[in-house]
Amino acid sequence: MKILSADFVKSCMKPAHYPGERLPEVAFVGRSNVGKSSAINSLLNRKAIAKVSTTPGKTQTLNFFRVLTSDKVLPNMFFVDLPGYGYAKASKSVREQWGPMIERYLTQRAQLCAVVQLVDARGLEAHDVTTLEWLTHLGHRPIVVVTKIDKLSRGRRRPCLLQVCQTLGVENHEEVLGYSSKTNEGRQELWNALRDHYESWKNPG
């Protein structure tokens, strides 16, 4: 599969500002500095379509990217980068806006076909567990992507993924994928998972 085009469209805080095209959407969630922007860039085979920052809490809006691929099943879609969770230094007023904004999108957006939750291979935090529980409560079945897997030796990667499954309570191990934005390890597996989720969303039951 080739990425034919990938473009940043807009940043939004309210449903009235969301793109009007009724294309399927994939939401990316994860704690601050987990590597969401890097993973999106890697997945789209672009160097800097999603801005990478070393400053936690930089993303404070829903950022929409229009994606066109050569795939016959999932040719057109939006990637949606959500604000990182677990960042305590953001102002209280900003944090209070994030919660309702994100929950409104996750519960009301009809075009949302898949949710990708990113966690760090070097260790989970309590926020990761509660976020997965929250997403599941909202009715989603997130694809868990373990980022920065390249920082672990080959021998430690499989045990790491199994530990993530155990900590998060994920029974289907195929829903937990190792990923490296540096080497693109796991890229095809994630695209395959997105395609499967899209088909399940499009043809429920």
Secondary structure, DSSP 8 states (H G I E B T S, - for coil): --EEEEEEEEEESSGGGS--S---EEEEEEBTTSSHHHHHHHHTT-SSSS---SSTT---SEEEEEEEES-SSS-EEEEEE---B--TTS-HHHHHHHHHHHHHHHHH-TTEEEEEEEEETT---HHHHHHHHHHHHTT---EEEEE-GGGS-HHHHHHHHHHHHHHHT---GGGEEE--TTT-TTHHHHHHHHHHHHHHHHS--
